[in-house]
Amino acid sequence: MDRTPLTRRTLLAGGAALAALGPTGSLLAQTGRPSGSLTYGISMTDLPLTTGQPDRGAGGYQFTGLTLYDPLVAWELDVADRPGKMVPGLATSWESDPADRKNWIFKLREGVTFHDGSAFDADAVIWNFDKVLNKEAPHFDQRQAAQVRPRLPGVAAYKKLDASTVQVTTKSVDSLFPYQMLWFLISSPAQFEKVGRDWSKFAFAPSGTGPYKLAGLTPRVRAEFVPNEAYWNPKRMPRLAKLTLSCVPEDLARVNALLSGNLDLIELPAPDAVPRLKAAGMRIVGNDTPHVWNYHLSMAEGSPWRDLRLRKAANLAVDREGVVQLMGGLAAPAVGQVQPSSPWFGKPSFQIKTDMDAARKLVTEAGYSVQNPLKTKFIIPTGGTGQMLSLPINEFIQQSWAEIGIQVEFRTVELEVAYTAWRQGATDPSLKDVTGGNIAYVTSDPFYAMLRFYDSRQIAPNGVNWSHYRNAEVDALCDKIRNSLDTAEQDKLLARMHEIVVDEAVQVWVVHDTNPHALSPRVKGYTQAQHWFQDLTTLA
C-alpha cells in the first residue's frame, strides 16, 4: 500500500484538531465492592513482562507492574492537581543510618501476603534483590535484571536484619537513593517454586502483593485482571470486577475500537480523530507530566556531535511549536531537560528556541551545508507508550534538520529494542553507525531527570548515560547532591547542573508530554496523575 509522503504542512494539519482541548477531566469517587468491567486499549505491540519487573519502559509499570506488584517505596498516584510524592509501600519507613549513611534501613509492612497466600517478609525482599542483581542466584532472571539493574545503580549490598527489617548499602552516600526503590517490585518466591522454578511459567501465573491478580494472558493480544480481595491497602482496592488490557499499537485502530464500543478507554488517540471522538461523547484527558521527548547525542570519539556548534544547531532547528500543533496542543515546548517552572531549571545562557538562520550559520561554521550536509544515523522507536506520535514527530524534525544541512537517516525499531540500545550506550558495537537516538522518559525526580544521564559514572553499562558525556564540574555536583539532605541545597545544585547541560546542548530537547487519553462515557472514574506511573485501581 502506498504511503502518502509526510511533509511539515500535512503533519501540522493532522494535529491541529486537538488545539482547543482542555486539561484533565473531572474524576468521580466510587465506593463499594468492585463491579463492572472495562477494556483499555494500549499502544504497545505486546504486554509488558509480567514476572515482576516490567519491560517496555516506565509505561509498563502502570500495566503489569503496579497492578500485580508493589514496591517498598511507592509514588502517590491518586492525585491529579499536583505532583505526587514518595509514600510508604511494602516498607512503612526508610532512613539512612546516622552511623553510616551508606546504610539504608527499611522497616517492612507486616501481615502482607502474596497472591498465592505466602507471606511477604525480609526473606522475600532479599530473594528479589538476588533475582535481579546476583547472577549466581539459582533464580536470577536476566530479562528482569536487564530492566531494573540500570534503575538501581546505587545498590552495593543488601541483607536481612530481622524478619521485618532489611538493610541496603549504597556504593556511596546517596540522599536520593529512595527514588531508585520506586522501580523495585516484589514477586513471590513461593510461587516461583510452585511453577517449577521457571520464569516463563511464572509469567502466566504471576504472584505479587498488588491490588490485581492476573486472570488470563494472551501474549501480544490481551491481559485480564481481577481484584486481589486480600489486598493490604484499602486506598488502592480495585473498583472494577475485571480490567482487560488490549494491545492495539495502531493509533486509528484504537480510535475505531473505542468508537465501536470494543474498547472503553485508550491512550494516545490519533490527533486528527479527536473531533470525531468528542462528537461521539468521548472525554479527552491529559495532565502535566514530567516526561521529556528528546534526542540523546553521542559524545564518543569520532561522533560529529562532539562539536558544540552542531549540537546547538540541531536544537535551534527544531520547530517545537509545530510539534505542539501536531499534537493538537497536548504537549509543551521543551527548552531543557525539565520545565522552566522546575526548581532545577536554573538560568541557562543558551536559549533553546527556533532560529533557522542561526542554526545554518553554526552548521556552516562546523564545515557543513545543505549542499554538503552532515550525514548520520539515529535509532528511533516506531511507537509505544510515551513516544507520542513517534514517527510523525521524528519525520517532522528530520525535515527541519535537512533544511540546515544535517541529514539524519533513521533506523526504526520496536520500542523494547530501542530501550535495549539505550542501555547499551553509544559505543556498543551494535550501534557503530548510530550517533543519536530518540527515547522519551520520566523526569519526576532528581535521579531520573538528571543524575543518571550526566554523571560520568553512569556511562553504560553502569547506567543510562548513553552519550558518554563527561564534565568534571557536573560530576562534582552529582557528589554534592548525593551528600546533601537539604532539599533547598539539592535544588540549587541541580539548577546549576541543568544550566551546564543546556549551555552544552547535551541533548536535543523537543517537547514535554501530557499523556493524552480518550475515555468513553462508561468510564466513571479515572485519576490521571502527574507522572508516567498511573494507578489503574482508580478506574471505575
N, C-alpha and C positions, 0 to 999 in steps of 0.2 A: 504493500500500500504506500502510495506516495505521501511524503510528509511535507506539509506546507512550510516553506522557509520562514524561520523566525527572525524578525527584524525588531529593532528597538521600538519602532512605531506600533507594530502589531502586538508586541508584548505589553506595551503600556495600555493599549486599548482593551486588551483582555482583562487587565486588573482594575480598570477604573471603576467597575461596578461596586466595589466594596467601600468606596471612599466615605460614604455617608454613615457607615455603621457606628454604633455606639460602643461603650465599654461593656464590662461583664453584666450579664442579665441578673435579674433578681433570683434569689435562692429560697426554696421553701423547706422549712424544717419538717421532718417526718418523725413520727413516733410509732411505737407498737412493734409487733413481730414482723420479720421480713415477709414481704409479699410481692407478687408480680415478677415480671422478668423483662429484661432489656437486652438488646443486641447492639454492641458497639463496633462500628467499622473502623479498623485501624489501618494506617498507611504502610504497614510492614509487609514484606513478602512471606514472612514466617513468624510464628510466635517466638518471643524471646525464650531463652533457656529456662526450664522450669525446675532445675535441680537445686537452686538456692542463690546463685549469682547470675542474674540475667545478662544476656549479651544484647547487642543492638543499642548500646549507649544508654544514657540516662533515661530516655523514654521507656526503655524496657522495665524499669523499676515500677512504674505505675501499673503495668500489665501482669507480669508474672513474678514481680519482686514483692512489693508491699501489699499485694493481695494475699499471697501464700505465706509470707515470711515477715519477720520483724528484725530490726537492727537493735543493737544495745543502746545506741543513741539515735533518736528519731528526729524528724523535722515536723514542725507544726504545719499541717496542711488543711485544716478546716476553717481557715480564714481567707477572705478574698480581698479585703480592703487595706491590707498592709502586708509587708514581708513577714514570713514566719520566723521562728527561732528554734534552736535546739531544745528538745524536750526529752524527758525520760522515755526509754523504750523498754527493752528487756533488762536494762540497767536502771535502777532507781536513782543512782547518783554516780558521779565520777569526779576525781580530783587528782592533781599531781601531788606526790608525796613531798612535803616540805624538806625532808631529809635528803631526798634525791629526786629532783624534779623530772628526771627522765622516766621515773616510775609512775604510771597512772593506775589508780585503784578504782575498779568498777565493782560496785555493790549490785548484785543481781536480784531480780524480782523473784520472789518465792511463790510457789503454788501454780506456776505456769506449766501446761502440758503441750506436747506436740500433737498434731492431728491424729497420730497413731496411738495416743494415750500415754506415751512415755514421758518422763519428767524432764523439764528443762533445768539445767544446773551448770555449775562451773565445768564439769567434765565435758558437757556438750559444747561449751564455748571453746575449750582447748581443742577438742576434736575438729571443730570448724576452722580454727586457725590452721591446724595441721592440714586440713583438706585443701587449702589454697596456698600455703606458704612452706610446707615441709614436703619436699619431693620424695623423701624416704618413707613417708607415712603410707601404709597399705591402702588407705582410702583417698590418697591425693588424686585430684582431678585436674588435669591440665586445662580443660575447657573453662572450668570455673576460675582457675588460677589466672588464666590469661585476662579475664575480665576484671578481677578485683586486685590482683597484685599491684598494678600501677596506681591503684587508688589508696594503697596502704604503704607508701614508701617509707613512712616513719617507723614501722614496726621492726624492732631488733630482736625481741624475745617476749615470751608470754608464759605465765604459769598460774596454776590454781593455788590460791592461798587457803581457801576452805570451800565448802560446798556452795556458798553463795557469794564468793569473792574471787575476782581474777585480777592479776597484775599484768599490765602490758608495759614493757620497757621500750622506749623510743631510742633511736640512734643518737639523738642529741636532744637537748632541752627544746621542747616544741609546744608552745602555748596553744597552737592551732590544731593539735593532734585530734581532739574530739571530732572535728569536722570530717576527718578521714573515716571515722567509725560509722558515719551515716550510711556508708556503702557496704558495710559488712553484715550480711544477713545470715541467720542461723537456721540450719536444716537438721533433721533428726538422725542421730547415729543409729538408733534402734531400727528405724525404717530402712536404712542402708543395709543393715544386717538381714532384715526380713526379706528384701528383694534379692538376696544372694550376692551382696557387695558389688552390685552392677549399676553404675550411674545411668546407663541407657534405660534400664528398667525403672530406676528411681524417677526418671523424667516423666513416666506415665502414671506413677503412683507416688507423687512427692508428699513430703510431710514437713511442715514448718509449724510455727506457732501463730500464723497470721489469721486475719479475720475471715478469709475464704478458704475452702477446700477445693481441690481440682476434682471435678466430676467426670470430665472427658477431655481428651486431647486428640485432635487430628492434625498432624503437622502440616504446616503451610495452608491450613484451612480455618480451624477454629479451636477455641478452648472454652470449656464450660465450668463455671464456678458456682458453688453453693455455700451458704453461710457455715462458719465454724461456730456451732452453738455453744461451745465451751470457751469462746474467746475471752481473754483476760481483761480487755479494755472496753468497757461499756460505751465509751465515746466513739469507738470505731466499729461497733456492731453493724454488719451489713443491713441495709434497708430492703434489699432485693432478695427474693427467694432463689433467683437464678440470674446470673450475669454471663452473657456469652460474648467473647471477643472473636471477631471475624476478620480475617486478613483480606483486605481489599486495597492493594497498593496503588491502583489507578484512580486519579482524582475524580474524574467524571463518573466512573463506575460506582464510587462511594456515594456521590450525589444522587445518581439514579436509583440506587438501592434504598437510600433514605426517602426519596420521594415516593417510591413504590411501596414503602412500608416494610421492606425486608430488613432494614436497619432502623434503629431508634436514635442513634447519635453517631456522628462521625467526627474525626479530626481532619484538619486541613482541607476544608471544602474548596473546590475549584473556584477561583475568584470570579470568573465570568458567569458562574451558575448561581451566585448568591441572590440576585434579584428574583430568580425563579424559586429559590428556597424560601425567601421571605414571603413571596406571594402565596406560597403553599402553606404558610403558617409556621415555618421553622424559625427557631430562635438562634441567632448568631452570638456566640460567647467568646470573649478573649480577655486577656488581662496583662498588666505589666509583668514582664517575665525577664529575670536576669539570665539572658540567653543570647549569645552573640553569634552571628553568621559572618564568617570571615575566612581569610586565607592565611595559612602559615607558609613562610618563605624559607627556603634552605639557606643557612649561613655556612654550609660546609665548603671546604676547599673546592674551587672550580665552579661554584654556583654564581650565576650572574647577579644574584640578589645580595651578594656581599657589597655591592655598590649602593650606597645610601641614596644616590640620585635616582636610581631605578625604583627603589622601594617607595620613595616619596612620590615619584611619577605615577606608579601604579595606584597609589591611594588617591591622588588628585584627579585621576581619570575616571573614577567611579561616580556615576550619577545616582547617588543614594536616594534622592527624592524620586527619581524614576523607578527605583526598586520598590520604594514605599507605594508608589502609584500602581505598580504591577501587582502588589499585594493588596490593593484596594484600601490602603490606609492601615492595615493590620500589621504594621511594623513601624519602627522608628529608626531614623538615620543613626549610624554608629560613628562616633568621632573618637573612638578609643575602645579599649577593652571593656570598660564599664560606662554606664550612662553619666553625663555631666552632673546629675544630681547626686551621684555617689560620693561619699566622703573620701573615696580613694582616687577620685579623678585628678585632683591637683590642678596645676596651671601649665600644661604643655605649651611650648613655644611654637611647635609645628601645628598649624591649624588645618585639620583634616576637612576638606571641602572639595567641591568640583571646580577645577580650573584647568581646562584642557590646554590652554596656551602655556601655562606654567609647566604642565606635565610634558608637553612636546619639547620645551626648552631643556628640561632636565634629561630627557631621553637623548636629545641631540648632544648635550654635553658628555653623556656617557658613551657616545660613539655610534648611536643607532638613529634610525629614522623610519618613516613609513616606507621609503624606497629600500632601505637596508634594515629591516626590522630585527629586533631580538627575537629569536625563535626558541621556545622552550615548551615544556610539558608539565601539566598539573594533573593530579589524580583527584577525581571528584566522584561523589556518590550519585546514583541515579535518582535517589529519593529516600523517603523514610521519615519517621517521626523526628522533628527538629530541623529537618533540611528545607522546610518551607516548599517553595516551587524550585526544587534543586536545579534541574536542567534549564528551565527558562531564565532563572536569575543568572546562572553561570554563563549562558549564551549571550544574555544582555550585556554583561560586563566584558565578556570576550570581545564583543564588537567595539566597545569603547576603547579597550586597550589597543585594538588593531588601528584605531584612528590616531594613535600617538606613536606607533612604531614598536609595540610589544605584541608579538604574535604567539598566542598561547594555544597549544593543542591539548585537548582533554583526553585523559584515559578514564573512561567511565566504568565504574564498578558498583556492585551491590554494596549497601551500606556497611554490612559487617566486614567486608573486605577492606573498605576504606578505613574503618576503625583499626583493623589489624595493621594496616600500613602506617597509621597514625602512631601506634605504639612502637613500631619498629624503628622509627626515626629516619631522618633524611639520608643517612649514609648506608641504609640497608641495601644489600646487593639487588634485591628485587625492585628497587626504586632508582636504579643507576641513571635513568634518563629523566627522572622526575625532580623538579626543583620547587614545587609548591603543591599545596593541597587544600581543599575546602572541607572543613568539618565544623559544624555548629555545636555548641556545648553550653552547659550551665556556667554562670559566673556568680553564684549565690553566696559564696564565702571567700575569704582571702586566699585560701589554698587553691581552691578550684578556679578562681578567677585569675590569679596572679602567679603564686609561687611555683606551681607545677610546670609553668611554661617558660619562666625566665631565670630560674635558679640553674646554674650550670651543672649542679649535682643531680638535676632531674633529667639530664640528657639521656635519651633512650639507650639501653633498656631499663634504666633506673626509674624513669618517669616518662612524661609526655612532652618534654622539651624537644619536640620534633625537629625544630630548626637548627639545633646545636648552637643556640645563642649563648654567648658568654660576655659578661660585663662584670668587672670586679666590684664596682660600686653596688650593682644590683645584688650580687652575692652577699655583700656585707649587709645590705638592707634586709635580705631574707633572714640572716642570722639574728639581727636585732629584733625583727618581728617575732621570730620564734621564741626569743628570750623574754619578751615583754608580756606582762599580764595586764597592762594598762591599755584598754581599748582605744582611748584617745591617742595615745602614743602610736599604737599599731596603725590607726587611720592616717596619721601624719607620715609615717614611714611608707605606707602603701601608696599614698598620694605622690610621694617623691619617686617611688619606683615606676608608677604609671606615667609620670612626666618623662622619665628617661626612655621608656619603651615606645611611647608615642613619638617623642622627638627623634628616635632612631628608626621610626617606621618599621618596627619589628614584624608587624603583620599588615595585611590589607583588611581594614575593618569596613564592613558594608552596612548591616542593619542589626537591630535588636528585635527579637521575635515577640509576638503577642499570643502565639499558640492558639489560633482560632479553631472553634468547634461549631458544628451545627447540630441543634437538638430538635427533635420532633416534639409536638405537644404532649406526647406520652411521658416525656421525661419531666418529672415534677420536682426533682431535687438534684442539684449538682453544684458543688463549690469548686471553682477553678482557682487554685492557689497561685500566688506569685512565685512560682517555682516550676522547674521541669518535672519534678516529682508531682504526682497528683494522687489523691486518696479516692479510690473508686467506691469506697463504702458510703460516700456522700450521695451516690446515685440513688434515685427512687423513682 
